[in-house]
C-alpha cells in the first residue's frame, strides 16, 4: 500500500508555541521533591506533548521531519549557551542574572521536549508507513510430481 498522502498544510504555529510554552513552564518548575509543583510540571509536559501530537497529526512525513530536525538544531544552539555558562551570557546582556538563567533553562527544556516529542511522533509515522501487510492473493506454484 502506498504511503498515505497528507494535504500540504502549514503547521498550526499557535498550538506549537503553546506546547513549547508548556514545556518551558515545566522546565522552570523546581521538582526536586515530589509535591504539587511536580504534579503541575508533569501536567504541563503532558499538555505540551498533546499539542505536538495535534500538530504532528496534520503534517506530512517530510514536514514533520523538518520540524524534528529544526527542533534538534535549536536545542543544540541553546545547549551552546549552557556551554558558555549562564553567568557569562548574563554579563553580555543588559538583564538580571537570574532572569537570563531562568530563560536559558526554560528554552533548554522547551527545545529538548519539543525535539524529543516530534522525533517520537515521526518515528511512529515512519514505522507505520514501512509496515506493509502480506498479501494472501499471491499465486502458489504447486509442484506435484507424479512418480
Secondary structure by P-SEA (a helix, b strand, c coil): cccccccccccaaaaaaaaaaaaaaaaacccccccaaaaaaaaaaaaaaaaaaaaaaaccaaaaaaaaaaaaaaaaaaaaaaaacaaaaaaaccccaaaaaaaaaaaaaaaaaaaaaaaaaaaaaaaaaaccccccccbbbbbcccc
